[in-house]
Amino acid sequence: MVTMRDVAERASVSVTTVSHVINETRPVSDELRERVLTAMQELGYQPNLLARGLRRGETHTLGMITPDSANPFFAEVTRGVEDTSFEQGYSVILCNSDGDLEKELVYANVLAEKRVDGILFVAAGVSTEHILALQAQRMPLVVVDRDIPDVAVDSVLTDNAQGGRLATHHLIELGHRRIGCITGPSDVTPSADRVTGYRQALEEGSIPVDEALIIKGGFQYESGYRAARQLLAMDDAPTAIFACNDLMAVGAIRAALELGRQVPADLSIVGFDDVRLASFANPPLTTIAQPKYEMGVVAATMLLERMRDPDILPRRRVLDTSLLLRQSTAPAGASAS
C-alpha cells in the first residue's frame, strides 16, 4: 500500500509538504505541488478522503432513508437526489426502512454516527421528537413527500389533494357516480391528502361520499388486488376506482380481469404517481403524474443549501400534479354501448 512517505521520497520533498498539498492546509509553490501530484499519479496513491473530510468537519456523504427502495416511485425520487448530489461532489448512502419507524430511527442514528453531512427522509414516519433531536445536533435535514406538523424543517412534496381531486373529477366527468377509492396505509400525508381530494371532488359533484367505497390499501400490488376484489364483490359495485398509487392500480386491473370485468369498458381505473410501469400496463394506465425526479432534485438542492447556510428560514416546496390520460378510463356504461 502506497503511503505519503513513499510519495515524499519519489517527489524529493518532506512528508509535511505532501500533507499540505493533499489537504490544502498551507500554500505550496507551484513547482513543489506539481512534483507531489506527479509522484502521486505515478505511484497510484489514493488519499484518505474520509479522514481529510473529518478534519474539515465534513465527509461529502449524504444519508437518505426511504420506506421501500423497491417501489419505483422512490427509485425515481432517489435518482434525482443522487444525480444532483453527485454533481456537487457528494455520495449518497441509501437506507431502506421497510416503513418501520423503529428501523428508520436506527438508520437515522447510524447515519449521524457516520458523520454524514445531511439526511433526507423520504415519505418518512419519523417522529417529531426524533427530528428535533437531530436538529439539536445541528444535522441538516430535508423531509420529502411528507408534512411534519409543528416542526420547522425543510420539506418538499406534491399537492396530493390536488391530485386526488383531478383523478376523481375526471371519473365524474366520464359519468361515473359509484367511484371506489383504494387508499394508502397511513392516515397522514401523502395518502390522507389524496383521499381528501377524492372527497372534495365528490362533494363538488354533488355525489354523497359512501364510506363503504373507501378501502385501505398498502401501496403494493397485492393490496390493490385485494381491495379491488372487495369493492367489486359489492351488490352495488363501483364502475370506477381511484387507486392512490400506480402499483395498487395495476393490482386492481388484475382483480377486475379475473372477475370478468374489462378495463375500461366495465371498470375505469385511475392511479397516482406515473411510475414508468404505468405506461406499460395493460391497458396503459390513466394516472396522476407527480414530478418524482424533480422532487429529488429540489430536495437535494435544499439540503445542500441548508448545509451551506444552517440559519436560513425553513422552506416548504409544494409541486403540482397533473392528470395523464391513457387507456384505463372510459365513459360510464361504455360496455353497454
DAQUI-V257638 format. One line per field, one symbol per residue. ss: DSSP state (H for helix, E for strand, C for the rest). psi: psi as a letter, one per 40 degrees, with the letter a starting at -180 (. if undefined). A space follows every 50 residues. Layout:
ss: ???
psi: ???
//
This chain:
ss: CCCHHHHHHHHCCCHHHHHHHHHCCCCCCHHHHHHHHHHHHHHCCCCCHH HHHHHCCCCCEEEEEECCCCCHHHHHHHHHHHHHHHHCCCEEEEEECCCC HHHHHHHHHHHHHCCCCEEEEECCCCCHHHHHHHHHCCCEEEEECCCCCC CCCEEEEECHHHHHHHHHHHHHHCCCCCEEEEECCCCCCCHHHHHHHHHH HHHHCCCCCCHHHEEECCCCHHHHHHHHHHHHCCCCCCCEEEECCHHHHH HHHHHHHHCCCCCCCCCEEEEEECCHHHHHCCCCCEEEEECHHHHHHHHH HHHHHHHHCCCCCCCEEEECEEEECCCCCCCCCCCCC
psi: hhidddddddefiiddddddddefeihiidddddddddddddefhhigdd dddddefiefiiihhiegeehddddddddddddddddefiihhhhhefeh dddddddddddddefieihhhhfifiidddddddddefhhihhhfhhhie hgihihiigddddddddddddddeehdghihhiaeieiiedddddddddd ddddefhihhdeehhhaeeidddddddddddeeidgiieihhheiddddd ddddddddeehhheddhihhahdfidddeeihihhhihhigddddddddd ddddddddgeeiiiihhhiiiihhhbeeiiiheddd.
//
